[in-house]
Amino acid sequence: MKHFAHFLRHPLIRIFLAPLGFGIYGLIVGMYHTTEINWLALGYLYLILVSSQLIDHYFFVRFNTRKTNASSPMILYAMEILLWAATVGFMWQHHWGANLLLLLYIAYTHIQHYPYNLTNSLYQLILNVFFQAFIVNNLAYFSQTGTITTGFLISLLPLAALQLAFQAEGNSLVSQLTGHPSVLPHGLKTSLVLILSLVAVAGGTYLSFPSKSYFMLQLLFIAGSVLTLAPLLVQTRQHNQNQNKLNYLSTSYLLISILYGLAFCLHDALPIWERLFLGV
């Protein structure tokens, strides 16, 4: 378990895999409900998420820490080029409504730290949940199916609860790293994170019923979520511990989203495995 937690908080995992967590659930469910997987849209979305999160990190370091020279501007320029190239490719394929949501997400990524710094504010907490739990997953689902259903929107509620829990925990960690005041008192934050995490797992389990996999995927989702969430209960004080925990938050959200996506999709059939691994 210790080695697994160390793997999840590795910086490279956070950079190249964790951003996909914002849309992996929508991709999994979307691929399940389509007859032909749109691999090009998946690639564009992956590049958008990775580059936008690196841009967000650059602005976070630039405007919230004293490490003004920690990141080279060349990285920012390269990520901007990659972001807009992938965005144009994605927008070329999709409806203007989806493109508008994507532009809103990109705009929020750029303005949340400047000119008005939203770091560790209640506004940032709410907007992060809105964009990272709802908007990106809707874009991912739409990129595969070309539509958005009421059932899919309802299925995002457990992820919204989980994202809110992680944002509250991340808010506290960023407060310790930067000196920005935390939105929630420590005692209230701890209780809220625990309650929201339990609600997310319970809600995800409920929405993934009935099961034709003999409840194996539901049990895997519950067990995997509990084991992944357990290290969040450990309190951190030192700078490097806080940073490692932030990395762990991002990657664990990806893992839980994957488990939930599989449990939700495979509660009535298994066509996604056939399409992905058997090529039919």
C-alpha positions as CSV (number, residue, x, y, z in Angstrom):
1,M,0.0,0.0,0.0
2,K,2.9,2.3,0.8
3,H,4.5,1.8,-2.6
4,F,1.1,2.3,-4.3
5,A,0.6,5.6,-2.6
6,H,4.1,6.6,-3.5
7,F,3.4,5.8,-7.2
8,L,0.2,7.9,-7.1
9,R,1.9,11.0,-5.8
10,H,4.8,10.9,-8.3
11,P,5.1,14.2,-10.1
12,L,5.2,12.7,-13.6
13,I,2.0,10.8,-12.9
14,R,0.4,14.1,-11.8
15,I,1.6,15.9,-15.0
16,F,0.8,13.3,-17.6
17,L,-2.0,11.2,-16.2
18,A,-3.8,13.0,-13.4
19,P,-5.3,15.7,-15.7
20,L,-7.2,13.0,-17.6
21,G,-9.1,12.4,-14.3
22,F,-11.3,15.4,-15.1
23,G,-12.7,13.7,-18.2
24,I,-12.0,10.0,-17.9
25,Y,-15.4,9.1,-16.5
26,G,-17.1,10.8,-19.5
27,L,-14.8,9.1,-21.9
28,I,-15.4,5.6,-20.5
29,V,-19.2,6.1,-20.4
30,G,-19.2,7.7,-23.8
31,M,-17.1,4.9,-25.4
32,Y,-19.5,2.4,-23.9
33,H,-22.5,4.1,-25.5
34,T,-21.0,4.6,-29.0
35,T,-20.6,2.2,-31.8
36,E,-17.3,3.8,-33.0
37,I,-14.8,5.3,-30.6
38,N,-13.5,8.7,-31.6
39,W,-9.8,8.3,-30.9
40,L,-8.9,11.6,-32.4
41,A,-11.2,13.5,-30.1
42,L,-9.8,11.6,-27.2
43,G,-6.3,12.6,-28.2
44,Y,-7.3,16.2,-28.6
45,L,-9.0,16.2,-25.2
46,Y,-6.0,14.6,-23.5
47,L,-3.6,17.2,-24.9
48,I,-6.0,20.0,-23.9
49,L,-6.2,18.7,-20.3
50,V,-2.5,18.2,-19.9
51,S,-1.5,21.5,-21.4
52,S,-4.2,23.5,-19.6
53,Q,-3.1,22.0,-16.2
54,L,0.5,22.9,-16.8
55,I,-0.5,26.4,-17.7
56,D,-2.6,26.6,-14.5
57,H,0.4,25.4,-12.5
58,Y,2.6,28.0,-14.1
59,F,0.3,30.8,-13.2
60,F,-0.2,29.3,-9.7
61,V,3.6,29.4,-9.1
62,R,3.9,32.8,-10.7
63,F,1.2,34.6,-8.7
64,N,1.0,32.6,-5.5
65,T,4.5,31.8,-4.5
66,R,7.8,33.5,-4.2
67,K,9.3,31.2,-6.8
68,T,8.9,33.6,-9.7
69,N,11.7,31.9,-11.7
70,A,10.7,28.3,-10.8
71,S,9.1,27.8,-14.3
72,S,10.5,29.0,-17.6
73,P,8.2,31.2,-19.8
74,M,9.2,28.9,-22.7
75,I,7.2,26.1,-21.0
76,L,4.2,28.4,-20.9
77,Y,4.6,29.4,-24.6
78,A,5.0,25.7,-25.6
79,M,1.9,24.7,-23.7
80,E,-0.1,27.6,-25.1
81,I,0.7,26.5,-28.6
82,L,-0.1,22.9,-27.8
83,L,-3.4,23.9,-26.1
84,W,-4.7,26.0,-28.9
85,A,-3.6,23.6,-31.6
86,A,-5.5,20.8,-29.8
87,T,-8.5,23.1,-29.2
88,V,-8.8,24.0,-32.9
89,G,-8.7,20.3,-33.7
90,F,-11.3,19.5,-31.2
91,M,-13.6,22.4,-32.1
92,W,-13.4,21.4,-35.8
93,Q,-15.1,18.2,-35.0
94,H,-17.8,19.3,-32.6
95,H,-21.0,21.3,-32.1
96,W,-20.7,25.0,-31.2
97,G,-22.3,24.3,-27.8
98,A,-19.5,21.9,-26.9
99,N,-17.0,24.3,-28.3
100,L,-18.4,27.2,-26.1
101,L,-18.0,25.0,-23.0
102,L,-14.5,24.2,-23.9
103,L,-13.6,27.9,-24.4
104,L,-15.1,28.7,-21.0
105,Y,-12.9,26.0,-19.4
106,I,-9.8,27.4,-21.1
107,A,-10.7,31.0,-20.2
108,Y,-11.2,30.0,-16.5
109,T,-7.8,28.2,-16.6
110,H,-6.2,31.5,-17.6
111,I,-7.9,34.0,-15.4
112,Q,-8.3,32.2,-12.1
113,H,-4.9,33.6,-10.9
114,Y,-4.8,36.9,-12.7
115,P,-6.0,39.7,-12.9
116,Y,-8.1,38.7,-9.9
117,N,-6.5,35.9,-7.9
118,L,-9.1,33.4,-6.9
119,T,-6.7,31.1,-5.2
120,N,-8.1,29.4,-2.1
121,S,-11.4,31.4,-2.3
122,L,-14.9,30.0,-2.1
123,Y,-15.3,31.1,-5.8
124,Q,-12.4,28.9,-6.9
125,L,-13.7,25.9,-4.9
126,I,-17.1,26.1,-6.5
127,L,-15.8,26.8,-10.0
128,N,-13.3,24.0,-9.9
129,V,-16.1,21.5,-9.0
130,F,-18.2,22.9,-11.8
131,F,-15.6,22.7,-14.5
132,Q,-13.6,19.6,-13.4
133,A,-16.5,17.4,-12.4
134,F,-19.3,18.6,-14.8
135,I,-18.0,20.5,-17.8
136,V,-15.0,18.4,-18.8
137,N,-16.8,15.1,-18.3
138,N,-19.7,16.4,-20.4
139,L,-17.2,17.4,-23.1
140,A,-15.6,14.0,-22.9
141,Y,-19.0,12.2,-23.1
142,F,-20.2,14.4,-26.0
143,S,-16.9,13.8,-27.9
144,Q,-17.8,10.2,-28.1
145,T,-21.6,10.2,-28.4
146,G,-22.5,13.6,-29.9
147,T,-25.2,14.0,-27.2
148,I,-25.8,14.6,-23.5
149,T,-28.4,12.6,-21.6
150,T,-30.2,13.2,-18.3
151,G,-29.0,9.9,-17.0
152,F,-25.4,10.8,-17.6
153,L,-25.8,14.2,-15.9
154,I,-27.3,12.5,-12.8
155,S,-24.4,10.0,-12.8
156,L,-21.9,12.9,-12.4
157,L,-23.3,13.8,-8.9
158,P,-21.0,11.3,-7.0
159,L,-18.0,12.7,-8.8
160,A,-19.1,16.3,-7.9
161,A,-19.3,15.3,-4.3
162,L,-15.8,13.7,-4.5
163,Q,-14.4,16.7,-6.3
164,L,-15.8,19.0,-3.6
165,A,-14.2,16.8,-1.0
166,F,-10.8,16.9,-2.8
167,Q,-11.1,20.7,-3.4
168,A,-11.7,21.2,0.3
169,E,-8.7,19.1,1.2
170,G,-6.6,20.8,-1.5
171,N,-7.7,24.2,-0.3
172,S,-6.2,23.4,3.2
173,L,-3.0,22.1,1.7
174,V,-2.5,25.2,-0.6
175,S,-3.2,27.4,2.5
176,Q,-0.2,25.7,4.2
177,L,2.0,26.1,1.1
178,T,1.2,29.7,0.2
179,G,-0.1,31.3,3.3
180,H,-3.5,32.1,1.7
181,P,-6.3,31.7,4.2
182,S,-8.3,28.5,4.0
183,V,-12.0,28.7,3.2
184,L,-12.9,26.2,5.9
185,P,-11.8,25.8,9.5
186,H,-9.6,22.6,9.9
187,G,-12.2,20.7,12.0
188,L,-15.1,21.5,9.6
189,K,-12.9,20.7,6.6
190,T,-12.0,17.2,8.0
191,S,-15.6,16.3,8.7
192,L,-16.8,17.7,5.3
193,V,-14.1,15.7,3.4
194,L,-15.1,12.5,5.2
195,I,-18.8,12.9,4.7
196,L,-18.6,13.9,1.1
197,S,-16.2,11.0,0.3
198,L,-18.7,8.6,1.9
199,V,-21.6,10.2,-0.1
200,A,-19.6,9.9,-3.3
201,V,-18.8,6.2,-2.8
202,A,-22.4,5.4,-1.7
203,G,-24.0,7.4,-4.5
204,G,-21.7,5.9,-7.1
205,T,-22.5,2.4,-5.9
206,Y,-26.2,3.0,-5.9
207,L,-26.2,4.5,-9.4
208,S,-24.2,1.5,-10.7
209,F,-27.0,-0.9,-9.8
210,P,-28.3,-3.4,-11.0
211,S,-25.3,-5.5,-11.7
212,K,-24.7,-8.3,-14.2
213,S,-21.1,-8.8,-13.2
214,Y,-22.2,-10.4,-9.9
215,F,-21.4,-7.1,-8.1
216,M,-17.7,-7.7,-8.7
217,L,-17.2,-4.2,-10.2
218,Q,-19.2,-2.5,-7.6
219,L,-17.2,-4.2,-4.9
220,L,-14.0,-3.3,-6.7
221,F,-15.2,0.3,-6.9
222,I,-16.0,0.4,-3.1
223,A,-12.7,-1.4,-2.1
224,G,-10.6,0.6,-4.4
225,S,-12.2,3.9,-3.3
226,V,-11.8,3.2,0.4
227,L,-8.1,2.1,0.0
228,T,-7.4,5.2,-2.2
229,L,-9.1,7.6,0.2
230,A,-7.6,6.2,3.4
231,P,-4.3,8.1,3.1
232,L,-6.2,11.4,2.9
233,L,-6.9,11.0,6.6
234,V,-3.2,11.4,7.4
235,Q,-2.4,14.9,8.5
236,T,0.6,16.6,6.9
237,R,2.6,19.6,8.2
238,Q,5.9,19.8,6.2
239,H,6.1,21.5,2.8
240,N,7.1,18.4,0.9
241,Q,4.4,16.3,2.6
242,N,1.8,18.9,1.6
243,Q,3.0,18.9,-2.0
244,N,3.0,15.1,-2.2
245,K,-0.5,15.0,-0.8
246,L,-1.7,17.5,-3.5
247,N,-0.1,15.2,-6.1
248,Y,-1.9,12.2,-4.5
249,L,-5.2,14.0,-4.6
250,S,-5.1,14.6,-8.3
251,T,-4.1,11.0,-9.2
252,S,-6.5,9.3,-6.8
253,Y,-9.4,11.3,-8.3
254,L,-8.4,9.7,-11.7
255,L,-8.3,6.2,-10.2
256,I,-11.7,6.5,-8.5
257,S,-13.2,8.0,-11.6
258,I,-12.0,5.0,-13.6
259,L,-13.4,2.5,-11.1
260,Y,-16.7,4.3,-11.0
261,G,-16.9,4.5,-14.8
262,L,-16.4,0.8,-15.2
263,A,-18.9,0.0,-12.5
264,F,-21.5,2.3,-14.0
265,C,-21.0,1.1,-17.5
266,L,-20.7,-2.6,-16.9
267,H,-23.7,-3.0,-14.7
268,D,-25.7,-4.3,-17.6
269,A,-23.2,-5.5,-20.3
270,L,-19.6,-5.7,-21.3
271,P,-19.3,-4.3,-24.9
272,I,-16.6,-1.8,-24.0
273,W,-14.1,-4.7,-23.3
274,E,-14.9,-6.2,-26.6
275,R,-14.4,-3.0,-28.5
276,L,-11.2,-2.0,-26.7
277,F,-9.4,-5.3,-26.4
278,L,-11.0,-7.6,-28.9
279,G,-11.3,-5.0,-31.7
280,V,-15.0,-5.6,-32.5
